Amino acid sequence: MLVSHTLHWWQKEIIYQVYPRSFKDTSGNGIGDLRGITQKAVYFQWLGVKAVWLSPVYPSPMKDFGYDISDYCNIHPTLGTMEDFDNLLHELHERGIKLIMDLVPNHTSDVHEWFMESRKSKDNPKRDWYIWADPADSGGPPNNWRSEFGGSAWELDSQTGQYYCHSFLKEQPDLNWFNPEVREAMWEVMRFWLNKGVDGFRVDVLWYLIKDRLLRNNPPNPDWEEGMPDHDKLITAFSNDQPEVHDVVEEMRRVVDEYPNRLIIGEIYLPVDKLVMYYGKEPDTGVHLPFNFHLVSTEWDAQQINKLISEYEGALPAGGWPNWVLGNHDKSRIKARVGEDQLFNAALLLLTLRGTPTMYYGDELGMNDVEIPPEKIQDPREFREPGIGVGRDPQRTPMQWNNSKNAGFTNHDPWLPVGADYQTNNVDSLMENQHGLLQFYHDLIALRQKEPALHGGSFHPVGVQNQLLCYRRQHEQSAFFIALNLGKEETSFTPSFKWRGVVEIASNPKRKGKKIENTIHVNGNDGLLIRITGNSEAG
């Protein structure tokens, strides 16, 4: 069992995702910027966050809001300057906070100099840096692959008569990762930022990097129905997650390992059995953390979540460190998925499961999805497939700092609307509420950091009773019992072992400090974190 002092920083700490455009505007243009993040470094420190991940801040035409990069080694002027970035990095490091960059290696912008060279002619030296193919024998795209954003994944280039592959927008051409020159160019990008002192990377759509060499058609998805995203019409058997991707990941890991104490995270939406393969064929050959998004999509049900935890823990390879994600910039807010009454339980679950948790800005306030009027829509996904729930604007709205106009985010019209509840649901107001959600996150994070059982201890499932999910965390003689009632009805549960404890943290503050022995009673929607004080015989 891991001992606390042997843990790496990325195993012990929480990762906090910042969507820069929506965090804090200091320039007065309605868009968040790097100076705004620097200004709020004191907030990270107060909350107890020791690692911040920035969504992309590079120069970009903003067709996909920064995930279409035109220069990997610079800063988008709207977000600031390289000096602003250096100041942010310095300010965070001074406060003991790590900085993780978002790396987007699958595709560039179509105005990146690499692609502009590649599309000039079939014999251009950079032609093979991207995925080009002749039309099908019958005419039209080379195969049936679909873009994640709907429609064909191929765009005809009239100048050369070939198609190029784009797994996302046509303005985001996919790089050819079979080309060693592409790999080396991206390794140099990584070294540029690592030499600056960044603490690691979150790698965008890592499982997409390698496509089938033969460009074979994807099979139809028999479960697809009208109203589902166009992309889901096919099973992506050949357009992502190919075996050779693990060779790329191994090379990527070697680059990061040239620098001490750095982290690499992979964005990977795959079933658990495929997800865990990204830890590598051998120890220390994959990413440190293949993002585990399964809590985001699993029904908020004690039996289902218990099953997921067991499946995931059971699939981890030797030495593989777990991680959990409950919210991000691509999925509906936690509040929209589980409801306001379960927000405290969501915090308890995320921050007491074994492994590294990733938080999304504003979830500690209970920010909700915001309804976006048609004239305010920004997300290209919503424009391409309107009305089916794939738009991502609702969960990317401005951080709610105070009760002033625009929630203290900007003194201009914000790029996306602010949540309607900002006057009461904001950082300043919630800091004054000792029993509110923000203070709950603060106290829970502080306890987690202090207690080896919570940040590095072993995990033991205890049982499920109706909607009551129970498990135990332990390190040496220190142990905690976690009981989360994900339903509305009071439930009692008696474990198979004798025990007693005292409530350390509770969603209902009246239960804090209460002693419990053997049988536990938990009201509907309540959650308890109990310090076990004696007679624990659990295995």
C-alpha positions as CSV (number, residue, x, y, z in Angstrom):
1,M,0.0,0.0,0.0
2,L,1.3,3.5,-0.9
3,V,2.6,5.5,2.0
4,S,1.8,9.2,1.9
5,H,5.4,10.5,1.7
6,T,6.0,8.4,-1.4
7,L,3.2,10.0,-3.4
8,H,3.9,12.3,-6.4
9,W,2.3,15.7,-6.3
10,W,-0.2,14.6,-9.0
11,Q,-1.3,11.7,-6.9
12,K,-1.9,13.7,-3.7
13,E,-3.4,16.9,-5.1
14,I,-6.6,18.0,-6.8
15,I,-6.5,19.2,-10.4
16,Y,-8.6,22.3,-11.1
17,Q,-9.6,23.0,-14.6
18,V,-9.8,26.7,-15.7
19,Y,-11.6,27.6,-18.9
20,P,-9.6,30.9,-19.5
21,R,-12.3,32.7,-21.6
22,S,-14.7,32.4,-18.7
23,F,-12.7,32.8,-15.6
24,K,-11.9,36.5,-15.1
25,D,-11.7,39.4,-17.6
26,T,-9.2,42.2,-16.8
27,S,-9.0,43.9,-20.2
28,G,-12.7,44.9,-20.4
29,N,-13.6,43.0,-23.6
30,G,-15.9,40.5,-22.0
31,I,-13.5,37.6,-22.4
32,G,-11.4,36.1,-19.6
33,D,-7.6,36.4,-19.8
34,L,-4.3,35.3,-18.3
35,R,-4.1,38.3,-16.0
36,G,-7.5,37.5,-14.6
37,I,-6.3,34.0,-13.7
38,T,-3.2,35.5,-12.1
39,Q,-5.4,37.9,-10.1
40,K,-7.4,34.9,-8.7
41,A,-4.3,32.9,-7.7
42,V,-5.2,33.8,-4.1
43,Y,-8.6,32.0,-4.6
44,F,-6.9,28.8,-5.6
45,Q,-4.7,29.0,-2.5
46,W,-7.7,29.6,-0.3
47,L,-9.6,26.7,-1.8
48,G,-6.7,24.4,-1.4
49,V,-6.1,23.7,-5.0
50,K,-2.4,22.8,-5.8
51,A,-2.7,22.2,-9.6
52,V,-4.4,24.3,-12.2
53,W,-5.1,23.0,-15.8
54,L,-5.6,25.7,-18.4
55,S,-7.7,25.0,-21.5
56,P,-5.9,26.2,-24.6
57,V,-4.4,29.7,-24.6
58,Y,-2.5,29.5,-27.9
59,P,-3.0,31.7,-31.0
60,S,-6.1,30.5,-32.8
61,P,-8.8,31.6,-35.2
62,M,-11.2,30.4,-32.5
63,K,-13.3,28.2,-34.7
64,D,-13.4,25.8,-31.8
65,F,-12.3,28.3,-29.1
66,G,-8.7,27.5,-28.9
67,Y,-8.7,23.8,-29.9
68,D,-7.8,24.9,-33.5
69,I,-4.2,26.1,-32.9
70,S,-2.3,28.2,-35.4
71,D,0.9,28.5,-33.3
72,Y,1.8,26.1,-30.5
73,C,4.5,28.3,-29.0
74,N,2.7,31.5,-28.3
75,I,-0.3,33.1,-26.6
76,H,-3.5,34.3,-28.2
77,P,-3.5,38.1,-28.1
78,T,-7.1,38.2,-26.7
79,L,-5.9,36.2,-23.6
80,G,-2.7,38.2,-23.1
81,T,1.0,38.0,-23.9
82,M,3.8,35.6,-23.2
83,E,4.9,37.9,-20.4
84,D,1.4,37.5,-18.9
85,F,1.8,33.8,-19.1
86,D,5.3,33.9,-17.5
87,N,3.8,36.1,-14.7
88,L,1.0,33.6,-14.2
89,L,3.4,30.7,-14.0
90,H,5.6,32.5,-11.5
91,E,2.7,33.6,-9.3
92,L,1.3,30.1,-9.2
93,H,4.6,28.5,-8.4
94,E,5.3,31.1,-5.7
95,R,2.1,29.9,-4.0
96,G,3.0,26.2,-4.4
97,I,0.5,25.6,-7.3
98,K,1.4,23.6,-10.4
99,L,0.4,24.7,-13.9
100,I,-0.8,22.1,-16.5
101,M,-1.1,23.1,-20.2
102,D,-3.6,21.8,-22.7
103,L,-1.8,20.1,-25.6
104,V,-3.8,19.6,-28.8
105,P,-1.7,17.2,-31.0
106,N,-4.3,15.5,-33.1
107,H,-5.0,18.5,-35.3
108,T,-4.0,22.0,-36.0
109,S,-5.9,25.0,-37.4
110,D,-6.1,25.1,-41.2
111,V,-4.2,28.4,-41.0
112,H,-1.3,26.8,-39.2
113,E,1.9,27.2,-41.3
114,W,2.3,23.4,-41.4
115,F,-1.1,22.9,-43.1
116,M,-0.8,25.9,-45.4
117,E,2.4,24.3,-46.7
118,S,0.9,20.8,-46.8
119,R,-2.0,21.9,-49.0
120,K,0.1,23.7,-51.6
121,S,0.8,20.6,-53.7
122,K,1.0,16.8,-53.5
123,D,4.8,16.9,-53.5
124,N,5.2,19.5,-50.8
125,P,7.7,18.4,-48.1
126,K,4.9,18.8,-45.5
127,R,2.2,17.0,-47.6
128,D,2.6,13.9,-45.5
129,W,2.3,15.8,-42.2
130,Y,-1.5,15.5,-42.6
131,I,-3.9,12.7,-43.7
132,W,-4.5,13.1,-47.4
133,A,-6.3,10.6,-49.6
134,D,-7.7,10.3,-53.1
135,P,-11.5,10.3,-53.7
136,A,-13.3,6.9,-53.5
137,D,-13.4,4.9,-56.8
138,S,-17.1,6.0,-57.1
139,G,-16.2,9.6,-56.3
140,G,-16.7,11.4,-53.0
141,P,-14.9,11.0,-49.7
142,P,-12.3,8.2,-49.3
143,N,-14.4,6.4,-46.7
144,N,-17.5,6.8,-44.4
145,W,-15.8,8.3,-41.3
146,R,-17.8,10.9,-39.6
147,S,-16.7,14.1,-37.8
148,E,-17.3,14.4,-34.1
149,F,-19.2,17.6,-35.0
150,G,-21.4,15.9,-37.6
151,G,-21.0,15.3,-41.3
152,S,-18.1,13.7,-43.2
153,A,-14.7,13.6,-41.6
154,W,-13.2,14.5,-45.1
155,E,-12.9,17.8,-46.9
156,L,-12.1,18.1,-50.6
157,D,-9.2,20.4,-51.5
158,S,-10.1,21.6,-54.9
159,Q,-6.5,22.7,-55.7
160,T,-5.0,19.2,-55.5
161,G,-8.1,17.1,-55.9
162,Q,-7.5,15.1,-52.7
163,Y,-9.4,15.0,-49.4
164,Y,-7.9,15.7,-46.0
165,C,-9.2,14.1,-42.8
166,H,-10.7,16.2,-40.0
167,S,-12.1,14.4,-37.0
168,F,-13.6,17.7,-35.8
169,L,-14.3,20.8,-37.8
170,K,-13.0,21.1,-41.4
171,E,-10.9,24.0,-40.1
172,Q,-9.1,21.4,-37.8
173,P,-7.1,19.1,-40.2
174,D,-5.7,16.0,-38.5
175,L,-2.0,15.5,-38.3
176,N,-0.5,12.2,-39.6
177,W,1.1,10.6,-36.6
178,F,2.7,7.9,-38.6
179,N,5.1,10.5,-39.8
180,P,8.2,10.7,-37.6
181,E,8.7,14.4,-38.5
182,V,5.3,15.2,-37.0
183,R,6.1,13.4,-33.8
184,E,9.5,15.2,-33.5
185,A,7.8,18.6,-34.1
186,M,5.3,18.0,-31.4
187,W,8.0,16.8,-29.0
188,E,9.8,20.1,-29.6
189,V,6.5,22.0,-28.8
190,M,6.3,20.1,-25.5
191,R,9.9,20.8,-24.7
192,F,9.3,24.5,-25.3
193,W,6.7,24.7,-22.5
194,L,8.5,22.3,-20.2
195,N,11.6,24.4,-20.5
196,K,9.5,27.4,-19.4
197,G,8.7,25.4,-16.3
198,V,5.1,24.1,-16.8
199,D,4.3,21.1,-14.8
200,G,2.7,18.9,-17.4
201,F,0.1,18.5,-20.1
202,R,-3.4,17.4,-20.5
203,V,-3.4,15.9,-24.0
204,D,-6.6,16.5,-26.0
205,V,-8.3,13.5,-27.7
206,L,-5.3,11.3,-27.2
207,W,-7.1,8.2,-28.4
208,Y,-7.6,9.8,-31.8
209,L,-4.0,10.3,-32.8
210,I,-3.7,7.1,-34.9
211,K,-6.1,6.1,-37.6
212,D,-6.3,2.9,-39.6
213,R,-3.5,2.9,-42.3
214,L,-5.9,1.4,-44.8
215,L,-8.6,3.9,-44.1
216,R,-11.2,1.2,-43.9
217,N,-14.9,2.1,-43.4
218,N,-16.3,2.1,-39.9
219,P,-19.2,-0.4,-39.3
220,P,-22.7,1.0,-38.7
221,N,-23.9,1.4,-35.1
222,P,-27.1,-0.7,-34.7
223,D,-28.1,1.3,-31.6
224,W,-28.2,4.7,-33.3
225,E,-31.5,6.4,-33.3
226,E,-32.9,9.7,-34.6
227,G,-32.0,12.5,-32.2
228,M,-28.6,11.0,-31.4
229,P,-25.4,12.8,-32.7
230,D,-24.6,12.1,-36.3
231,H,-21.1,10.9,-35.3
232,D,-22.7,8.0,-33.4
233,K,-24.2,6.5,-36.6
234,L,-20.9,4.5,-36.9
235,I,-18.8,2.4,-34.5
236,T,-15.4,4.1,-34.6
237,A,-13.5,0.8,-35.1
238,F,-10.9,2.3,-37.6
239,S,-10.9,6.1,-37.0
240,N,-9.4,6.1,-33.5
241,D,-7.9,4.0,-30.7
242,Q,-5.7,2.0,-33.1
243,P,-3.0,-0.3,-31.6
244,E,-0.1,1.9,-32.8
245,V,-1.3,4.8,-30.7
246,H,0.4,3.2,-27.7
247,D,3.8,3.5,-29.4
248,V,3.1,7.3,-29.8
249,V,2.1,7.6,-26.1
250,E,5.3,5.8,-25.1
251,E,7.4,8.3,-27.0
252,M,5.4,11.2,-25.5
253,R,6.0,9.8,-22.0
254,R,9.7,9.6,-22.7
255,V,9.7,13.3,-23.6
256,V,8.0,14.3,-20.4
257,D,10.3,12.1,-18.4
258,E,13.3,14.1,-19.6
259,Y,12.0,16.6,-17.0
260,P,11.7,15.7,-13.3
261,N,8.4,15.5,-11.6
262,R,6.2,16.4,-14.6
263,L,2.7,15.0,-15.4
264,I,1.0,13.8,-18.6
265,I,-2.8,13.3,-18.6
266,G,-4.7,11.8,-21.6
267,E,-8.2,12.8,-22.6
268,I,-9.7,9.4,-23.5
269,Y,-13.4,8.6,-23.8
270,L,-13.3,4.8,-24.0
271,P,-14.7,1.8,-22.1
272,V,-12.8,1.0,-18.9
273,D,-11.0,-2.0,-20.4
274,K,-9.6,0.1,-23.3
275,L,-9.1,3.2,-21.1
276,V,-6.6,1.4,-18.8
277,M,-4.4,0.3,-21.7
278,Y,-3.2,4.0,-21.9
279,Y,-1.3,3.5,-18.7
280,G,1.2,1.7,-21.0
281,K,2.2,-1.8,-22.0
282,E,4.8,-1.7,-19.2
283,P,4.9,0.5,-16.1
284,D,5.9,4.1,-16.8
285,T,5.4,3.8,-20.6
286,G,1.9,5.4,-20.8
287,V,0.3,8.6,-19.5
288,H,0.3,9.0,-15.8
289,L,-3.5,9.6,-15.7
290,P,-5.8,8.4,-18.5
291,F,-8.8,10.6,-17.7
292,N,-11.6,8.5,-16.3
293,F,-14.9,10.2,-17.3
294,H,-17.2,7.4,-16.4
295,L,-18.7,9.1,-13.4
296,V,-20.0,11.8,-15.8
297,S,-22.0,9.4,-17.9
298,T,-23.0,6.8,-15.2
299,E,-26.5,7.1,-13.8
300,W,-26.6,8.8,-10.4
301,D,-27.6,5.5,-8.7
302,A,-25.8,3.8,-5.8
303,Q,-25.8,0.4,-7.4
304,Q,-24.5,1.7,-10.8
305,I,-21.8,3.8,-9.2
306,N,-20.7,1.0,-6.9
307,K,-20.4,-1.3,-10.0
308,L,-18.4,1.3,-11.8
309,I,-15.9,1.8,-9.0
310,S,-15.4,-2.0,-8.7
311,E,-15.0,-2.4,-12.5
312,Y,-12.5,0.4,-12.6
313,E,-10.5,-0.6,-9.6
314,G,-10.4,-4.1,-10.8
315,A,-9.1,-3.1,-14.3
316,L,-6.2,-0.9,-13.1
317,P,-2.8,-2.4,-14.0
318,A,-0.1,-2.8,-11.4
319,G,1.1,0.6,-10.5
320,G,-1.7,2.4,-12.3
321,W,-3.0,5.3,-10.3
322,P,-6.7,5.9,-10.5
323,N,-8.4,9.2,-11.2
324,W,-11.9,10.6,-11.3
325,V,-13.7,13.4,-13.2
326,L,-17.2,14.6,-12.5
327,G,-17.4,17.8,-14.6
328,N,-15.6,19.5,-17.5
329,H,-16.0,22.0,-20.4
330,D,-17.6,19.4,-22.7
331,K,-20.4,18.0,-20.4
332,S,-23.3,19.4,-18.6
333,R,-22.6,20.8,-15.1
334,I,-22.8,18.5,-12.1
335,K,-25.9,20.4,-10.8
336,A,-27.7,19.9,-14.1
337,R,-27.1,16.2,-14.0
338,V,-27.6,15.2,-10.3
339,G,-29.7,18.1,-9.0
340,E,-29.1,20.6,-6.3
341,D,-29.9,18.3,-3.4
342,Q,-27.0,16.0,-4.3
343,L,-24.3,18.6,-4.8
344,F,-22.7,17.9,-1.4
345,N,-22.7,14.1,-2.1
346,A,-21.1,14.8,-5.5
347,A,-18.3,16.7,-3.7
348,L,-17.9,13.9,-1.2
349,L,-17.8,11.2,-3.8
350,L,-15.3,13.0,-6.1
351,L,-12.9,13.9,-3.2
352,T,-12.9,10.7,-1.2
353,L,-12.6,8.0,-3.9
354,R,-9.1,6.6,-4.3
355,G,-7.1,8.5,-6.9
356,T,-6.6,12.0,-8.3
357,P,-9.8,14.1,-8.6
358,T,-10.3,16.8,-11.3
359,M,-12.6,19.7,-10.5
360,Y,-14.1,22.1,-13.1
361,Y,-14.2,25.8,-12.3
362,G,-17.5,26.8,-10.6
363,D,-18.6,23.4,-9.6
364,E,-17.6,24.3,-6.1
365,L,-20.3,27.0,-6.2
366,G,-22.9,24.7,-7.7
367,M,-23.0,26.6,-10.9
368,N,-25.6,25.3,-13.3
369,D,-26.0,25.0,-17.0
370,V,-27.1,28.3,-18.4
371,E,-29.8,28.6,-21.1
372,I,-28.2,30.3,-24.1
373,P,-30.5,32.5,-26.2
374,P,-30.2,31.7,-30.0
375,E,-28.5,35.0,-30.7
376,K,-25.8,34.3,-28.0
377,I,-24.8,30.8,-29.1
378,Q,-21.1,30.4,-29.7
379,D,-20.4,26.7,-29.9
380,P,-20.0,25.3,-33.5
381,R,-21.4,22.0,-32.3
382,E,-24.7,23.6,-31.5
383,F,-24.7,25.3,-34.9
384,R,-24.0,22.1,-36.7
385,E,-26.5,19.8,-34.8
386,P,-28.9,22.2,-33.1
387,G,-31.4,21.1,-30.4
388,I,-30.1,17.6,-29.5
389,G,-28.1,18.6,-26.5
390,V,-24.5,18.6,-27.8
391,G,-23.9,22.3,-27.4
392,R,-21.2,23.1,-24.8
393,D,-22.0,26.8,-24.2
394,P,-24.3,26.1,-21.2
395,Q,-21.4,24.8,-19.1
396,R,-18.8,27.3,-20.2
397,T,-20.4,30.5,-18.8
398,P,-18.5,33.1,-16.7
399,M,-17.3,32.3,-13.2
400,Q,-19.5,33.9,-10.6
401,W,-17.3,36.0,-8.3
402,N,-19.7,38.4,-6.6
403,N,-23.1,40.0,-6.8
404,S,-22.1,43.0,-9.0
405,K,-23.1,43.3,-12.6
406,N,-22.0,40.3,-14.7
407,A,-21.0,38.5,-11.5
408,G,-17.7,40.4,-11.2
409,F,-16.4,38.6,-14.2
410,T,-16.2,41.6,-16.5
411,N,-17.3,45.2,-16.8
412,H,-18.3,44.6,-20.4
413,D,-20.9,42.4,-22.1
414,P,-19.7,38.9,-21.3
415,W,-18.9,36.6,-24.2
416,L,-21.5,34.1,-22.8
417,P,-24.4,35.0,-20.5
418,V,-23.9,34.8,-16.7
419,G,-26.0,32.4,-14.7
420,A,-29.3,33.9,-13.5
421,D,-28.5,33.0,-9.9
422,Y,-25.2,34.9,-9.7
423,Q,-26.5,37.5,-7.1
424,T,-26.7,34.8,-4.4
425,N,-24.6,32.0,-5.8
426,N,-21.1,33.6,-6.1
427,V,-17.7,33.2,-4.4
428,D,-18.0,36.3,-2.1
429,S,-21.5,35.3,-0.8
430,L,-20.7,31.7,-0.4
431,M,-17.4,32.4,1.5
432,E,-19.6,34.0,4.2
433,N,-21.8,30.9,4.4
434,Q,-20.2,28.5,6.8
435,H,-22.6,25.8,5.8
436,G,-22.6,26.4,2.0
437,L,-21.2,24.3,-0.7
438,L,-18.1,26.4,-1.3
439,Q,-17.1,26.1,2.4
440,F,-17.9,22.4,2.3
441,Y,-15.4,22.0,-0.6
442,H,-12.8,24.1,1.3
443,D,-13.1,22.0,4.4
444,L,-13.2,18.7,2.6
445,I,-10.1,19.6,0.5
446,A,-8.2,20.6,3.6
447,L,-9.1,17.3,5.4
448,R,-8.2,15.3,2.3
449,Q,-4.7,17.0,2.0
450,K,-4.0,16.4,5.7
451,E,-5.1,12.8,5.9
452,P,-3.0,10.1,4.2
453,A,-6.0,7.7,4.3
454,L,-8.0,10.1,2.1
455,H,-5.3,11.2,-0.4
456,G,-3.3,8.0,-0.6
457,G,-4.9,5.2,1.3
458,S,-6.5,2.0,0.2
459,F,-10.1,1.7,-0.9
460,H,-12.5,-0.9,0.5
461,P,-16.1,-1.2,-0.7
462,V,-18.4,-1.7,2.3
463,G,-21.8,-2.1,0.7
464,V,-24.9,-0.7,-0.9
465,Q,-28.3,-0.5,0.8
466,N,-31.1,1.0,-1.4
467,Q,-29.5,4.2,-2.5
468,L,-26.9,4.3,0.3
469,L,-23.3,3.8,-1.0
470,C,-20.7,3.0,1.6
471,Y,-16.9,2.5,1.4
472,R,-13.9,2.9,3.5
473,R,-10.5,4.5,3.1
474,Q,-7.5,3.5,5.2
475,H,-3.8,4.2,5.7
476,E,-2.1,2.2,8.5
477,Q,-4.3,2.7,11.6
478,S,-6.2,5.7,10.3
479,A,-9.5,5.0,8.6
480,F,-12.6,6.8,7.3
481,F,-16.1,5.5,6.5
482,I,-18.0,7.3,3.8
483,A,-21.7,7.0,3.5
484,L,-23.6,8.7,0.6
485,N,-27.4,8.6,0.3
486,L,-28.0,9.2,-3.4
487,G,-31.7,8.9,-2.9
488,K,-34.5,10.8,-1.1
489,E,-35.4,8.2,1.5
490,E,-33.7,7.7,4.9
491,T,-31.7,4.5,4.9
492,S,-30.0,2.5,7.6
493,F,-27.0,0.2,7.1
494,T,-25.1,-2.2,9.4
495,P,-21.7,-3.3,8.0
496,S,-20.5,-6.8,8.6
497,F,-17.9,-5.6,11.0
498,K,-18.0,-3.9,14.4
499,W,-17.0,-0.3,14.4
500,R,-17.5,3.1,15.9
501,G,-16.7,6.6,14.8
502,V,-17.3,10.3,14.8
503,V,-18.7,12.4,12.0
504,E,-15.9,14.6,10.6
505,I,-17.7,16.2,7.7
506,A,-21.4,16.1,6.8
507,S,-23.7,17.6,4.3
508,N,-26.0,18.3,7.2
509,P,-23.9,20.4,9.6
510,K,-26.0,19.2,12.6
511,R,-24.4,15.8,12.3
512,K,-20.8,17.0,12.5
513,G,-19.2,15.7,15.7
514,K,-21.9,13.0,16.3
515,K,-20.8,9.6,17.4
516,I,-21.9,6.5,15.5
517,E,-21.5,2.8,16.3
518,N,-22.2,-0.2,14.1
519,T,-25.4,0.9,12.5
520,I,-25.5,4.1,10.4
521,H,-28.7,6.1,9.6
522,V,-28.4,8.6,6.7
523,N,-31.3,10.9,5.7
524,G,-32.2,11.3,2.1
525,N,-29.7,13.3,0.0
526,D,-27.2,13.4,3.0
527,G,-23.6,12.3,3.0
528,L,-21.3,11.6,5.9
529,L,-17.5,11.3,6.2
530,I,-16.8,9.5,9.5
531,R,-13.5,9.0,11.2
532,I,-13.3,5.4,12.5
533,T,-12.2,5.5,16.1
534,G,-12.2,1.9,17.1
535,N,-13.0,-1.8,16.6
536,S,-12.7,-1.7,12.8
537,E,-12.3,-5.3,11.6
538,A,-13.0,-4.6,7.9
539,G,-10.8,-6.2,5.3
